[in-house]
Amino acid sequence: MVSVAFILRPHQVEIKRTAQCGEASWYALNSQTANGEKMDPTKLTAAHLTLPMGTRVLVTNLSNGKSLTVRINDRGPYAQNRLIDLSKAAAAELGFIQSGVIQVRISVANEFKQYLSGHSCKKQQLTYARKQNIVSE
């Protein structure tokens, strides 16, 4: 009897994702984050009102197509209609230090769907993200 095994690398496994679209801003505090860490503006971290601490979030700048993964370690944003606050390093990589606020698409694994409400994505926002060839984690 011959057995054949296939090993899938993480980039070969499609993860079902849930998305939100809305405004993102960046912040750089000199204090503790909600999970007790000291805020480090050089790390790729973010604040979200409802996602569990430690959740990995794929963030895409809808104006230039740049994307990256950040880790939730703080609560916020508290500005009306704001979806997520990013560290200064994340904002720099996404290309919006100067503007301060941009439109983004955030996506998380479907297992976190229960923590998201509102901020639905319009069809054109989802289409743009797919055209940019964004790869899930």
Order of alpha helices (4+ residues) and beta strands (2+ residues): beta-beta-beta-beta-beta-alpha-beta-alpha
